[in-house]
Amino acid sequence: MSAICLSRCHKLSETHRQQAFEELSLHLRNALGAAVTRQAWTLEFEGKGFVGTVTLGEAHVECKIKLGATMRPLKGVITRKIEAGLARYL
């Protein structure tokens, strides 16, 4: 499996962190068809060809995604999309 690991600092309030978390959860479910579970400030998700976690701490966000063989050729595109999403929400 190929992996994507990204992390960024942020200055979101707890309210905005909660909102960003909910929007991400909905996006993963609706746009990507992923099964999503939440443990405190960590989302765990799994879809066709990928599995990962997003942890949204008080000042830091960390994304870890493992891509299956079918998604591996799209790693660059997927990484850019995630980075754009982080830039938009953080």
trRosetta pair geometry for C-beta under 8 A, 3 or more apart (Angstrom, degrees):
i j d omega theta_ij theta_ji phi_ij phi_ji
1 66 4.5 24 153 -178 139 105
1 67 6.2 157 -170 68 83 46
1 68 6.2 -40 -116 -96 94 40
1 69 7.9 -89 -99 -48 57 59
1 72 7.9 -153 -152 -79 44 107
2 66 7.3 145 77 -160 40 57
2 67 4.6 -22 68 58 93 107
2 71 7.7 -142 54 96 112 85
2 72 4.6 118 4 -122 134 91
2 75 5.4 -76 132 -85 144 136
3 64 7.0 -16 -168 -166 109 79
3 65 6.8 152 -157 83 59 50
3 66 5.2 -28 -99 -102 79 66
3 67 7.2 -170 -83 12 27 80
4 52 7.8 -22 62 -106 95 140
4 63 7.0 -21 116 120 97 104
4 64 7.4 164 86 -151 59 34
4 65 4.5 -3 55 58 102 101
4 67 6.9 63 -13 -26 99 109
4 75 6.5 179 -66 -156 107 89
4 78 6.5 -122 -51 110 158 112
4 79 5.4 -161 -132 -90 127 90
4 82 6.8 127 148 21 143 158
5 62 7.7 -10 -167 -171 80 88
5 63 7.1 170 -148 90 37 63
5 64 5.2 7 -108 -108 81 75
5 65 7.9 -168 -70 27 45 63
6 62 7.4 170 90 -152 51 46
6 63 4.6 3 56 53 93 107
6 79 7.4 149 -57 -148 126 83
6 82 6.0 164 16 125 156 128
6 83 6.7 -147 -134 -80 153 77
6 86 6.8 -129 138 -42 136 155
7 60 6.5 4 -175 -177 104 100
7 61 6.7 176 -148 90 58 52
7 62 4.5 -8 -103 -105 98 75
7 63 7.2 -170 -74 22 51 66
8 60 7.2 169 89 -152 40 59
8 61 5.3 -4 58 55 86 96
8 86 5.2 133 1 177 153 132
8 90 5.7 127 117 87 137 172
9 59 5.9 -9 -155 156 85 84
9 60 5.6 -37 -108 -97 56 70
10 17 7.9 131 106 -92 139 93
10 56 8.0 -22 39 -154 146 87
10 59 6.4 -172 61 -165 61 41
10 60 6.9 166 19 -88 82 18
10 61 5.8 44 -12 -14 127 105
10 90 4.2 -100 -107 -147 112 109
11 59 7.2 17 -91 -132 47 80
11 90 8.0 107 25 -175 61 79
12 16 4.1 -132 -164 95 97 114
12 17 4.7 131 116 -61 125 76
12 20 6.5 -53 -139 -2 163 140
12 56 8.0 -29 62 -178 140 115
12 90 6.7 -87 -39 -126 112 67
13 16 4.8 89 50 13 77 101
13 17 6.9 -133 95 -7 38 88
14 17 5.4 -51 -144 35 33 115
14 18 6.4 37 154 -22 64 103
14 58 8.0 -28 -81 -122 82 77
15 18 5.8 -54 -153 32 29 112
15 19 6.5 27 150 -17 63 106
16 19 5.4 -50 -144 37 37 113
16 20 6.2 38 155 -18 67 104
17 20 5.8 -56 -146 39 29 109
17 21 6.2 33 153 -23 64 108
17 41 7.4 -17 158 -134 127 116
17 56 5.5 159 -162 144 103 127
17 58 7.9 -64 -68 -119 160 37
18 21 5.6 -56 -149 35 29 115
18 22 6.5 28 154 -18 64 105
19 22 5.9 -55 -149 35 30 109
19 23 6.4 27 155 -16 65 108
20 23 5.8 -56 -146 39 31 110
20 24 6.2 32 155 -19 65 107
20 56 6.9 163 93 -131 116 157
20 89 4.8 111 -132 -178 118 127
20 90 7.8 63 -130 -68 159 65
21 24 5.9 -56 -147 37 28 110
21 25 6.3 30 154 -21 63 107
21 38 7.7 80 169 -124 119 130
21 41 7.2 -103 -97 -144 144 67
21 43 6.8 172 -157 -45 88 118
21 56 5.7 -130 -79 30 103 153
22 25 5.7 -54 -148 35 30 113
22 26 6.4 29 155 -16 64 106
23 26 5.8 -55 -148 38 31 110
23 27 6.3 33 153 -21 65 107
23 89 7.3 -174 78 -109 135 132
24 27 5.6 -54 -146 36 32 113
24 28 6.3 32 156 -20 66 105
24 43 6.5 -155 111 1 118 165
24 54 6.4 -87 152 78 151 162
24 85 7.9 101 -106 167 96 132
24 89 7.7 -1 -59 -82 104 173
25 28 5.9 -54 -149 34 28 110
25 29 6.4 22 155 -13 63 109
25 36 5.2 154 -150 142 83 157
25 38 6.9 -26 -100 -63 137 117
25 43 5.9 -151 -86 -119 87 138
26 29 5.8 -61 -148 41 30 108
26 30 5.6 6 167 -1 70 118
27 30 6.4 -63 -127 49 22 95
27 31 5.1 -14 -170 18 66 122
27 32 7.2 46 142 1 67 101
28 31 7.3 -38 -89 51 11 87
28 32 5.4 -43 -155 47 46 121
28 34 4.3 -54 165 53 92 129
28 36 5.1 105 96 -72 129 129
28 43 7.2 158 5 156 159 139
28 45 4.9 -81 -179 -127 146 154
28 47 7.5 -147 -177 -43 85 126
29 32 7.5 36 0 56 5 77
29 33 7.3 29 -173 -120 37 17
29 34 6.1 -92 -85 62 39 72
29 35 7.9 58 -109 -106 80 22
29 36 5.5 -84 -62 5 94 124
30 33 8.0 -10 169 -64 9 45
32 45 8.0 56 92 164 134 136
32 47 5.1 -74 146 -84 102 169
32 50 7.9 -49 178 57 133 131
33 47 5.5 111 86 -139 76 114
33 48 6.8 9 89 3 123 101
34 45 4.3 28 158 -177 138 110
34 46 6.1 148 -158 70 89 28
34 47 3.7 -72 -92 -56 79 107
34 50 7.6 -54 -100 82 118 103
35 45 6.7 160 79 -151 48 59
35 46 5.2 -14 54 60 97 86
35 47 7.2 167 11 -75 65 60
36 43 5.9 -19 -162 -168 104 105
36 44 7.2 150 -154 79 51 49
36 45 4.7 -13 -101 -100 76 93
37 43 7.4 150 78 -157 41 56
37 44 5.0 -13 62 60 92 99
37 45 7.7 -179 23 -76 60 49
38 42 7.1 152 -156 82 55 50
38 43 5.6 -28 -99 -102 75 66
38 44 7.7 -174 -82 19 26 74
39 42 4.9 -16 67 65 89 102
39 44 6.8 33 4 -11 106 110
41 55 6.1 70 115 -162 88 68
41 56 5.0 -118 177 66 103 74
41 57 6.4 117 117 -85 148 40
42 53 5.7 -8 -173 -169 104 110
42 54 7.0 164 -152 82 56 45
42 55 4.5 -17 -100 -99 87 81
42 56 7.8 179 -83 17 40 66
43 53 6.6 159 82 -155 54 56
43 54 4.7 4 50 52 103 95
43 55 8.0 -161 24 -72 62 39
44 52 7.6 -171 -149 101 51 38
44 53 5.2 -21 -101 -100 66 85
45 50 7.9 8 112 115 96 98
45 51 7.1 -176 97 -149 55 47
45 52 5.8 -9 60 62 89 75
45 53 7.5 160 18 -89 73 36
45 54 7.7 17 3 1 114 97
46 50 7.3 -174 -146 100 45 58
46 51 4.5 3 -110 -111 85 86
46 52 7.9 159 -80 18 53 53
47 50 5.3 9 59 58 90 91
47 51 7.7 -177 27 -76 54 50
48 70 7.7 -33 148 73 88 141
49 67 6.5 6 157 -161 85 69
49 68 4.2 -121 -146 45 57 114
49 69 7.8 -104 -134 54 92 48
49 70 4.6 -90 -109 70 127 105
49 71 3.9 130 156 -31 120 113
50 65 5.8 -7 -168 -174 112 104
50 66 6.8 158 -153 82 59 52
50 67 5.4 -20 -100 -108 86 58
50 68 6.5 -115 -59 1 43 87
50 71 5.5 13 -58 6 95 173
51 65 7.3 159 83 -154 36 60
51 66 5.2 -10 61 56 85 101
52 63 6.8 20 168 -177 132 77
52 64 5.5 -178 -152 97 89 55
52 65 3.5 -28 -85 -103 144 65
52 66 6.3 174 -75 14 77 63
53 62 7.9 10 107 106 95 89
53 63 7.5 -178 92 -146 52 43
53 64 5.2 10 51 54 87 97
54 61 6.9 -4 -174 -173 91 98
54 62 7.3 168 -152 86 47 49
54 63 5.0 -6 -106 -103 82 77
55 61 7.0 170 88 -152 54 50
55 62 4.8 0 54 55 99 96
56 61 5.0 -5 -111 -109 67 91
57 60 4.5 7 57 58 119 81
57 61 7.0 -161 27 -76 72 40
57 62 7.6 37 -5 0 106 97
61 86 6.8 -173 85 -132 139 107
61 90 6.6 -125 10 -80 138 137
63 82 6.1 -166 112 -175 166 135
63 86 7.7 -114 -13 -71 135 123
65 78 7.5 -125 104 147 150 131
65 82 7.6 -149 0 -78 144 155
67 71 4.0 -124 -163 95 103 113
67 72 5.2 148 117 -78 120 55
67 74 7.6 -161 -151 65 146 84
67 75 6.0 -140 20 -89 164 89
67 78 7.1 150 -85 48 134 164
68 71 5.4 80 53 20 69 100
68 72 7.1 -102 105 -34 33 87
69 72 5.7 -32 -147 -3 31 122
71 74 5.4 -69 -168 47 62 109
71 75 7.4 98 138 -65 78 66
71 78 7.0 41 176 -44 107 151
72 75 5.9 -9 -166 -39 44 108
74 77 4.8 -57 -169 48 79 114
74 78 5.3 82 129 -27 92 103
75 78 5.8 -60 -143 40 27 110
75 79 6.1 29 159 -22 65 108
76 79 5.8 -54 -146 34 27 112
76 80 6.5 25 156 -16 62 106
77 80 5.9 -57 -151 36 30 110
77 81 6.4 30 152 -19 65 106
78 81 5.7 -55 -149 35 32 112
78 82 6.4 31 154 -18 66 105
79 82 5.8 -56 -149 36 30 110
79 83 6.3 30 154 -18 65 108
80 83 5.7 -55 -146 39 31 112
80 84 6.3 34 154 -20 65 105
81 84 5.7 -54 -149 35 30 112
81 85 6.5 32 152 -19 63 106
82 85 5.6 -55 -151 37 33 113
82 86 6.4 35 152 -20 66 104
83 86 5.6 -50 -147 35 33 112
83 87 6.4 34 154 -19 64 105
84 87 5.7 -53 -148 37 32 112
84 88 6.3 33 152 -22 64 107
85 88 5.6 -54 -146 34 32 112
85 89 6.2 6 165 1 67 111
86 89 6.5 -69 -140 48 25 93
86 90 5.4 -10 176 11 67 122
87 90 6.8 -63 -115 51 16 89
